[in-house]
Amino acid sequence: MAQKYRILAVCGAGLATSTHVAKTLQTGLEKKGITCQIRTCSVAESLGVIFQYKPQVIMATVSVNSIKDSGGAKVFSGVPLLTGIGSQQLFNDVVEYLKTQGNA
């Protein structure tokens, strides 16, 4: 059975940019054979969501330093998914990282 990874997309308000990043990331990862469940939230609610959801990857459209406690998840900047600049490299980096993560 294919592995299903948990990814959290975090933005300032938990609405527009995190939703865009989540959809773009889901599509891009599926093309690379990665199945994932992506949840979105705001920075303000991220600590509680991280604790409950336990994502392997956090995709932040805000400063990665604003994620105070990642709960062991790797934090990536989601900005390339908004601008399109460097997005393929970001997909590759996320895929490589997830492949090191064992079972979800």
N, C-alpha and C positions, 0 to 999 in steps of 0.2 A: 504494500500500500504506500502511496506517495506521502512523503512527509509534509505536514502543514505547519508552516511557521507563523508566529504571531509578531506583527509589526504595529507600532504605534506612531501615528503621524501627529505631531504637535505644532500648533501655531498660536499666534497671539490670542485669538478669540475662540478657536476650536471650530471655525466654520469654513470660510472660503478656501484659504490656501491649503489647509490640512486636507480638505476634501479633494481638492485638485491633485495634490501630491499623492494621496491614497489611490485615486483612480489611475493616475499615470503609472505609479509604481506597480500596482496590481497587473495592469496590462503588460508592462515591460517585463516583469518577472515571469508571468505566464508564458511569454514568448521564449523564455529561457528554461522553461520546464519546472519552475518553482511555484508551488501552490502556497498561498499565504492568506491569512485572515488579517485584515487591516482595520484598526479602530482609530478614530480621530478624537482629539481633545484639545483644550486650551492649556497654556502653560500653567495657569492657576490651578487647574484640576489634575495636572499631570502626575504629581506625586502619588495621589490616591489611586489613580488609574494604573500607574506602573505597578504599584503594590498588588492590586487585584488581578490585573490582566497578565502580568509577567511576560512582557514581550522580549523577543530575542534582539530586535532592532528597534531603535527609535529614530524616526525621520523628523528632524526639526526644521521648521521654516523660520524660526527665531534663532537667536544666538545659541549655539550648542552649550555655552556656559550657563544658560538660563535653566538647563535641566540639572537640578541640584543633586538628585539621587537617581541614577538610571537603573538601579536594582540589578546591576550586572549586565544590562543590555548595552550593545554598542550603539553609540549615538552618531548619526550621520547628518550632515547638512542637507536639507531637502531643496535648497535654493536652485541647484541645477535642474530639478524637475519643473521649476517654475519658469526658468529662463530658457531652458533647452540647451544651454551651454554646459558641456561636460556631463550631460545626462547619461550617455552610454557608458562612460567611465564609472559613474556612480552605480548604474545597474550592475556592471561587472564587479565592482567592489562589494556590493551587498550580496550578490550571488556567492562570491568567494568566501565571504564571512559566514553566510548561512551554512555553506557546505562543511564548515568546521564545527558546527553546533550540535551534532548528534541528534537524538530524537527530540521532537518538540513536545 
